Amino acid sequence: MDKKKVSVVVPVYNAEAYLAECMESICAQTWENIEIICVDDGSSDGSGEILESFGRKDKRIRLLKQAHQYAGTARNQGFDASLGAYVIFLDGDDFFESSLVEKMVSAVQESHADIAVCKSRGLDERTGKEHSLAGALNMALLPEKKVFSKWDIPEHIFQLTAGWAWDKIYRSEFLREKHIRFPGFRAAEDQLFADLAFGEARGITVVDEVLVNHRTHVPASLEDKKDQYWHCGYEMLFAERSELRKRGLFPLLEQSFVNRAAGYLTWNACSITDPEFFSEFYTYFQQKAAGEFRFSGYPPKYYHDPFTYKIVTGMERLSEKEFLCGRIRELNETVADRDAYVEEVLSYAEQLKKEKHWRLPYDRIPPGSRLVVYGYGDVGRDWCEDIRRAGSLELVMAADKNYQAFGKAPVRVCSLKEAGKAEYDYILIAVYDRETADGVKDILLREGFLPEKILWFPPAERIKE
């Protein structure tokens, strides 16, 4: 395969908490023929020093600087300085699988596509947990072909991805030929870039692997300050519609764009939590955006999501107070439905518990065995009942760490210490799963129970007749 140079452009603004991990993951890429162009967007923390340190260790790194003009302008500056046949735009607070560049460039080379897009995962900075990213890559919308374009799915082309910059690789000549650049908005600039690229591309392909780890709820990021930058979304949507019209793409892609715009504004309407910013967002919608987009002028079936249609058309005709009251009423109904559903599930589970019986595996226990059952939960109670009914086995006692709670049980339930003094052949661990059983076995061994006398079997389930 032709090992052409790939340009990795990284805009950086006050990302010192995560920048080292980001840079290490880029420098460790298995596709070594890369240039790493970092654009310091006027950082006021230690980001610049971190980049300079990496630059001294890896000669593939070039550091550019600009006054704070936001990520879109920084990406444009990096791309203008790039020399690679392909370019990928990564963010300074994310980190990447070492095979990211290799698998992405291999995909566009093998398929002769203009763009490749990969899967990604989220990492919540508040909880430290991984999570899926809504709308990142909608595999259900992909046509059944390796390389596709707007002509294959014109009504869904913009719904394939969330419109982020960092999960795609582009053929550099394609971007220059089609004059696709990032706008200078403070936020929402990457959706315009990605959508225009998808609209202009002759070929798009997908890498069906998670290659990007995207941090969410980063305190310093614009993503976590969306409330105060609500106006950027409107600017982006107006600019995108204008560009699509100018390029002659709007007639073919109108439905996809209308759904993109409606979905974006629905997301804002449902996620802006600051009352003052929400009021500004809503007022602007009614005074400007509603007349521009005329969402109610399209039939309901034109929309991919009925909820989105309901929100944007509701915003057109309802006052802010009426809209919010409706949303509160819907939320209350949702909570009531949830509570009723939970109650129904719990009731059903209780009924199943009454009807279900965890059967003792008689065939795996020698006849005439004297048994201690450890654990007097659902499994333990059923096993004790089976042993008492069986004429070939003897129940010595049950044991449980909470033995004092079972004073009125139909069988004798004692402590583990007392069970250790009894005369028995086997002690049965009465739990559902192997992992728990292994933990209980460790406890029994520490208490002096002989390993050859400890048994566990996956409990067999049957419905009571």
PALUM-51757 format. One line per field, with one value per residue (C-alpha): residue in three letters; x, y, z. Coordinates in Angstrom, 3 decimals. Example, Ala and Ser with C-alpha at 12.3 -4.5 7.8 and 13.67 -1.06 7.14 Angstrom:
<fitis>
residuo = (ala;ser)
px = (12.300;13.670)
py = (-4.500;-1.060)
pz = (7.800;7.140)
</fitis>
This chain:
<fitis>
residuo = (met;asp;lys;lys;lys;val;ser;val;val;val;pro;val;tyr;asn;ala;glu;ala;tyr;leu;ala;glu;cys;met;glu;ser;ile;cys;ala;gln;thr;trp;glu;asn;ile;glu;ile;ile;cys;val;asp;asp;gly;ser;ser;asp;gly;ser;gly;glu;ile;leu;glu;ser;phe;gly;arg;lys;asp;lys;arg;ile;arg;leu;leu;lys;gln;ala;his;gln;tyr;ala;gly;thr;ala;arg;asn;gln;gly;phe;asp;ala;ser;leu;gly;ala;tyr;val;ile;phe;leu;asp;gly;asp;asp;phe;phe;glu;ser;ser;leu;val;glu;lys;met;val;ser;ala;val;gln;glu;ser;his;ala;asp;ile;ala;val;cys;lys;ser;arg;gly;leu;asp;glu;arg;thr;gly;lys;glu;his;ser;leu;ala;gly;ala;leu;asn;met;ala;leu;leu;pro;glu;lys;lys;val;phe;ser;lys;trp;asp;ile;pro;glu;his;ile;phe;gln;leu;thr;ala;gly;trp;ala;trp;asp;lys;ile;tyr;arg;ser;glu;phe;leu;arg;glu;lys;his;ile;arg;phe;pro;gly;phe;arg;ala;ala;glu;asp;gln;leu;phe;ala;asp;leu;ala;phe;gly;glu;ala;arg;gly;ile;thr;val;val;asp;glu;val;leu;val;asn;his;arg;thr;his;val;pro;ala;ser;leu;glu;asp;lys;lys;asp;gln;tyr;trp;his;cys;gly;tyr;glu;met;leu;phe;ala;glu;arg;ser;glu;leu;arg;lys;arg;gly;leu;phe;pro;leu;leu;glu;gln;ser;phe;val;asn;arg;ala;ala;gly;tyr;leu;thr;trp;asn;ala;cys;ser;ile;thr;asp;pro;glu;phe;phe;ser;glu;phe;tyr;thr;tyr;phe;gln;gln;lys;ala;ala;gly;glu;phe;arg;phe;ser;gly;tyr;pro;pro;lys;tyr;tyr;his;asp;pro;phe;thr;tyr;lys;ile;val;thr;gly;met;glu;arg;leu;ser;glu;lys;glu;phe;leu;cys;gly;arg;ile;arg;glu;leu;asn;glu;thr;val;ala;asp;arg;asp;ala;tyr;val;glu;glu;val;leu;ser;tyr;ala;glu;gln;leu;lys;lys;glu;lys;his;trp;arg;leu;pro;tyr;asp;arg;ile;pro;pro;gly;ser;arg;leu;val;val;tyr;gly;tyr;gly;asp;val;gly;arg;asp;trp;cys;glu;asp;ile;arg;arg;ala;gly;ser;leu;glu;leu;val;met;ala;ala;asp;lys;asn;tyr;gln;ala;phe;gly;lys;ala;pro;val;arg;val;cys;ser;leu;lys;glu;ala;gly;lys;ala;glu;tyr;asp;tyr;ile;leu;ile;ala;val;tyr;asp;arg;glu;thr;ala;asp;gly;val;lys;asp;ile;leu;leu;arg;glu;gly;phe;leu;pro;glu;lys;ile;leu;trp;phe;pro;pro;ala;glu;arg;ile;lys;glu)
px = (0.000;1.210;2.440;1.401;1.783;-1.185;-1.611;-2.987;-4.290;-4.908;-6.444;-5.523;-7.053;-6.408;-6.278;-3.307;-5.181;-5.587;-3.076;-0.210;-2.426;-3.774;-0.300;1.064;-1.776;-1.035;2.729;2.169;0.204;1.151;1.034;4.348;4.340;2.380;2.914;1.333;0.321;-0.717;-2.325;-2.249;-5.394;-4.160;-4.045;-3.515;-2.579;0.383;-0.759;1.922;4.723;3.377;3.305;6.850;8.040;6.526;7.968;11.487;10.997;9.179;10.317;7.043;5.350;4.944;3.586;1.622;0.169;-2.686;-4.671;-7.805;-10.026;-11.672;-11.251;-12.539;-9.991;-7.242;-8.128;-8.090;-4.637;-3.357;-4.841;-3.394;0.061;-0.393;1.459;-0.298;-2.359;-4.943;-5.952;-7.636;-8.730;-8.357;-9.107;-6.597;-8.746;-9.484;-7.254;-7.050;-6.424;-2.917;-4.346;-6.651;-4.684;-3.615;-7.125;-8.695;-6.193;-6.234;-10.014;-9.959;-7.073;-8.615;-12.043;-10.837;-13.247;-12.995;-13.966;-13.791;-15.628;-15.069;-16.897;-16.134;-16.886;-17.544;-15.673;-17.590;-15.173;-17.631;-18.078;-15.043;-17.349;-17.422;-20.678;-22.072;-22.273;-25.768;-25.808;-22.056;-22.416;-25.860;-25.073;-28.759;-28.831;-25.852;-26.618;-25.570;-22.376;-18.804;-18.578;-21.600;-22.555;-25.481;-27.072;-27.594;-29.320;-30.139;-32.868;-30.528;-27.004;-26.659;-28.148;-25.318;-23.106;-23.361;-21.262;-18.111;-14.673;-12.583;-14.063;-13.353;-10.394;-10.480;-8.582;-6.828;-7.168;-10.932;-11.295;-9.256;-10.998;-14.450;-13.340;-14.591;-13.411;-14.441;-16.395;-15.074;-17.997;-17.282;-19.188;-21.058;-18.488;-17.689;-21.217;-21.163;-17.785;-18.774;-22.166;-20.724;-18.046;-20.670;-22.771;-19.851;-18.124;-18.113;-17.374;-17.711;-16.687;-16.976;-14.482;-16.614;-14.340;-14.101;-10.934;-11.626;-12.140;-14.051;-14.218;-17.579;-18.482;-15.024;-15.414;-13.347;-14.792;-17.305;-19.369;-20.060;-21.029;-23.625;-26.266;-24.516;-23.534;-27.017;-26.742;-23.871;-26.269;-28.518;-25.534;-24.323;-27.700;-28.246;-24.714;-25.135;-28.404;-26.855;-23.848;-25.999;-28.030;-24.941;-23.435;-26.644;-27.024;-30.128;-32.862;-31.494;-30.619;-33.456;-35.194;-31.962;-31.089;-34.556;-34.319;-30.762;-31.894;-35.022;-33.014;-30.332;-32.857;-34.829;-31.613;-31.090;-34.697;-34.424;-30.904;-30.530;-31.009;-30.308;-33.700;-32.225;-30.366;-33.379;-35.589;-33.109;-32.934;-36.752;-37.370;-34.868;-36.508;-39.930;-38.734;-36.228;-35.709;-39.375;-39.930;-36.666;-37.150;-40.982;-40.886;-44.704;-44.763;-43.490;-45.848;-45.327;-44.111;-41.292;-39.629;-37.627;-38.564;-42.136;-40.814;-38.604;-41.562;-43.670;-41.036;-40.155;-43.740;-44.789;-42.145;-43.553;-47.086;-46.714;-45.496;-42.447;-44.597;-47.059;-44.194;-42.512;-45.795;-46.375;-42.898;-43.417;-46.748;-45.105;-42.324;-44.804;-46.678;-43.395;-42.487;-45.963;-45.693;-42.253;-43.460;-46.438;-44.137;-41.720;-44.599;-45.855;-42.406;-41.899;-45.315;-44.542;-41.160;-42.818;-45.322;-42.530;-40.709;-43.772;-44.117;-40.436;-38.542;-34.780;-34.434;-31.787;-29.507;-30.232;-28.230;-24.998;-25.235;-24.467;-27.579;-27.675;-25.588;-25.977;-26.157;-25.673;-27.104;-25.203;-27.286;-30.968;-32.111;-34.346;-32.045;-31.305;-34.955;-35.920;-32.997;-33.874;-37.450;-36.245;-33.886;-36.627;-38.924;-36.275;-36.071;-32.456;-30.873;-30.692;-30.840;-28.644;-29.250;-29.136;-26.578;-26.576;-24.576;-27.903;-29.114;-30.776;-33.339;-34.685;-35.894;-39.338;-38.063;-39.423;-35.846;-33.048;-30.894;-27.674;-24.375;-21.424;-19.462;-22.172;-22.402;-18.677;-19.248;-22.020;-21.638;-22.271;-20.942;-21.241;-21.976;-23.909;-23.355;-26.840;-26.263;-27.072;-23.723;-20.186;-18.487;-20.493;-19.997;-16.216;-16.293;-18.350;-16.006;-13.040;-14.879;-15.625;-12.021;-10.800;-13.263;-11.700;-14.219;-12.562;-12.467;-13.611;-16.798;-17.762;-20.147;-21.731;-23.956;-25.620;-29.206;-31.656;-34.834;-38.294;-41.786;-43.907;-46.720)
py = (0.000;3.514;4.998;8.564;11.272;11.981;15.365;15.293;18.744;19.397;22.690;23.249;25.661;25.314;21.521;20.929;18.393;15.998;17.135;14.792;11.701;13.051;13.709;10.364;8.565;10.499;9.998;6.251;5.813;2.702;4.735;6.515;8.773;11.559;15.218;16.477;20.131;21.542;24.981;26.720;28.861;31.425;29.074;30.735;27.535;25.197;23.770;25.612;24.262;20.714;21.012;22.415;19.533;16.971;18.857;18.476;14.691;14.071;15.945;15.175;17.789;21.377;24.018;26.995;29.769;32.226;34.622;33.002;32.678;29.310;25.799;26.305;29.010;26.950;23.921;26.035;27.385;23.876;22.562;25.465;24.523;20.791;18.712;15.352;13.584;12.982;15.041;14.185;16.783;15.632;17.449;18.112;16.707;13.355;10.311;7.749;4.107;3.566;2.121;5.103;6.715;3.434;1.986;5.229;5.951;2.304;2.521;5.588;4.230;0.815;2.232;5.397;7.358;11.036;10.438;7.639;7.771;5.511;4.590;6.328;5.999;8.581;8.946;10.939;13.093;13.423;9.691;8.188;5.759;4.889;5.395;5.364;8.603;9.317;9.742;9.251;6.772;5.484;2.084;1.385;4.096;2.814;1.589;-1.967;-1.038;-0.390;3.068;5.362;8.994;11.405;9.814;6.559;8.076;11.746;11.933;10.628;11.697;14.216;11.785;9.274;11.031;13.710;16.063;16.026;16.793;14.190;10.878;11.378;11.429;13.402;13.389;16.763;17.451;16.883;19.521;22.052;21.341;21.805;24.804;23.216;25.090;25.539;28.705;30.897;30.343;29.966;26.649;24.307;24.926;21.277;20.292;22.759;21.430;17.756;18.205;20.101;17.428;14.653;16.582;17.075;13.692;11.308;8.426;7.818;4.662;3.441;1.820;-0.375;-0.045;2.251;4.285;7.561;8.121;11.387;13.050;14.473;16.894;18.465;21.603;23.920;22.748;24.652;21.466;21.841;25.544;25.140;27.208;30.535;29.889;29.012;31.585;29.668;26.876;29.291;30.848;27.403;26.276;29.483;29.256;25.573;26.150;29.055;26.946;24.019;26.359;28.039;24.658;23.405;20.635;21.864;20.449;16.913;17.187;19.397;16.685;15.619;19.245;20.056;17.042;18.033;21.557;20.379;17.802;20.309;22.878;20.182;19.163;22.795;23.206;20.109;20.670;24.397;24.537;28.210;30.059;33.302;31.635;29.462;32.545;34.189;31.010;30.692;34.374;34.286;31.148;32.770;36.126;34.862;31.100;30.047;32.298;31.161;27.405;27.129;23.651;23.397;23.830;20.265;17.314;15.215;12.223;14.382;14.133;11.088;11.539;12.427;13.932;16.377;17.412;17.968;20.148;22.474;22.968;23.517;26.216;27.946;28.329;28.332;31.069;30.250;29.749;27.499;25.463;24.991;24.105;21.488;20.061;19.930;18.170;15.666;15.108;14.490;12.047;10.341;10.040;8.711;6.200;5.193;4.715;2.684;0.584;-0.024;-1.037;-3.420;-4.956;-5.405;-7.000;-9.330;-10.198;-10.993;-13.213;-15.003;-15.524;-17.268;-19.421;-20.201;-22.961;-23.471;-27.214;-29.155;-31.170;-34.531;-36.507;-34.759;-35.505;-39.010;-40.701;-40.737;-37.527;-35.345;-31.741;-28.211;-25.530;-22.248;-19.242;-19.038;-16.842;-17.874;-20.715;-21.893;-22.017;-24.036;-26.434;-26.988;-27.763;-30.273;-31.976;-32.310;-33.876;-36.263;-39.558;-40.142;-36.994;-35.537;-31.812;-31.186;-27.437;-24.240;-21.531;-17.844;-14.772;-13.162;-16.286;-14.249;-12.954;-16.461;-17.417;-18.412;-20.356;-23.929;-25.235;-24.569;-21.649;-21.126;-19.286;-20.439;-21.099;-23.439;-25.207;-25.928;-27.957;-30.113;-33.588;-33.485;-34.844;-31.751;-28.044;-26.706;-23.077;-21.864;-18.889;-18.167;-17.414;-18.780;-15.504;-15.207;-18.894;-18.516;-15.680;-17.762;-20.719;-18.526;-17.570;-21.203;-22.231;-19.470;-20.705;-24.178;-26.056;-28.823;-28.110;-31.639;-31.079;-27.794;-28.074;-25.552;-26.261;-23.749;-23.870;-25.309;-23.298;-24.740;-23.379;-24.795;-26.976)
pz = (0.000;-0.848;2.438;1.614;4.210;6.447;8.106;11.640;12.581;16.284;17.503;21.146;23.615;27.357;27.226;29.540;31.709;28.768;26.161;27.054;26.696;23.413;21.987;23.155;21.362;18.141;18.287;18.815;15.566;13.601;10.363;10.884;7.816;9.485;10.172;13.373;13.085;16.454;16.453;19.824;19.788;22.316;25.312;28.702;30.576;30.104;26.760;24.792;26.966;26.654;22.856;22.764;24.921;22.557;19.598;20.975;21.197;17.876;14.775;13.006;15.206;13.996;16.351;15.029;17.157;16.792;18.943;20.337;17.248;18.048;16.743;13.194;12.394;14.032;11.908;8.746;9.597;10.245;7.004;4.995;6.300;5.711;3.123;3.488;0.846;3.576;6.599;9.873;12.442;16.044;19.317;22.070;24.887;23.209;22.718;19.963;19.235;17.847;14.614;13.936;11.106;9.518;9.390;8.208;5.429;4.363;4.023;1.757;-0.322;-0.880;-1.755;-3.574;-1.371;-0.458;3.175;5.729;9.058;12.064;15.253;18.547;22.243;24.943;28.224;30.837;32.824;35.719;36.277;34.533;32.726;29.049;27.169;23.666;21.701;20.391;16.625;16.249;13.381;12.433;10.917;10.240;7.581;5.606;2.093;1.295;-0.500;0.594;-0.956;-1.179;-1.674;-1.397;-4.460;-2.543;0.522;-0.261;2.402;5.160;4.182;7.044;9.562;9.139;11.680;14.342;12.209;14.360;12.948;14.767;13.536;9.814;7.430;4.187;0.935;1.064;-2.666;-2.388;0.355;-1.607;-4.885;-3.291;-1.154;2.062;5.138;8.751;9.626;12.408;14.789;18.470;18.472;16.074;13.331;12.653;11.559;8.671;7.513;7.800;6.132;3.150;2.756;2.837;0.321;-2.093;-1.718;-4.650;-2.300;1.458;3.309;6.907;9.284;11.523;14.572;17.601;17.016;18.863;22.597;22.990;26.395;27.418;30.215;30.095;32.261;30.028;26.700;24.600;24.413;28.121;27.739;24.991;26.810;26.371;22.744;21.479;18.677;17.039;16.098;14.215;12.447;11.443;10.071;8.091;6.658;5.772;3.948;2.064;1.017;-0.079;-2.270;-3.685;-4.570;-6.186;-3.588;-1.773;-4.060;-3.669;0.037;1.301;3.327;5.015;5.809;7.184;9.484;10.462;11.343;13.162;15.101;16.075;17.321;19.151;20.920;21.948;23.096;25.275;26.630;27.400;31.157;31.938;31.882;30.551;27.674;26.870;26.657;24.271;22.172;22.024;21.243;18.388;17.023;16.875;15.566;12.984;12.584;12.366;9.360;7.767;8.105;8.146;9.668;9.749;5.983;5.566;6.137;9.296;7.248;5.878;9.295;10.329;13.995;15.110;18.344;16.434;14.279;17.383;19.061;16.158;15.003;18.605;18.977;15.905;17.307;21.114;23.404;25.492;28.593;26.741;25.298;28.681;30.381;27.708;28.208;31.990;31.486;29.138;31.645;34.435;32.217;31.374;35.054;35.844;33.008;34.252;37.818;36.624;34.442;37.318;39.567;36.883;36.418;40.154;40.465;37.581;39.101;42.426;40.653;38.793;42.062;43.430;40.317;39.846;41.591;41.577;41.234;43.166;40.806;42.479;39.941;40.942;44.677;46.028;47.523;51.318;51.614;54.663;53.448;54.736;52.434;52.656;51.608;52.463;49.597;46.666;45.613;49.142;50.208;47.134;47.575;51.241;50.216;47.597;50.072;52.674;50.075;48.748;50.560;49.492;51.013;54.532;55.307;58.354;58.442;56.399;57.076;56.208;57.201;58.169;59.991;62.765;60.252;59.601;63.071;61.741;58.715;58.287;58.543;60.974;59.777;61.700;61.533;59.446;62.621;63.931;60.562;60.757;63.925;62.434;60.993;57.236;53.964;51.746;52.051;49.051;47.971;47.015;44.687;41.016;39.401;39.400;40.332;43.558;44.250;43.918;46.453;48.898;48.436;49.399;52.599;53.408;52.875;55.165;57.812;57.649;55.482;53.470;49.698;48.787;50.813;49.108;46.138;43.778;40.811;38.482;39.752;37.230;36.845;36.389;36.725;39.508;38.315)
</fitis>
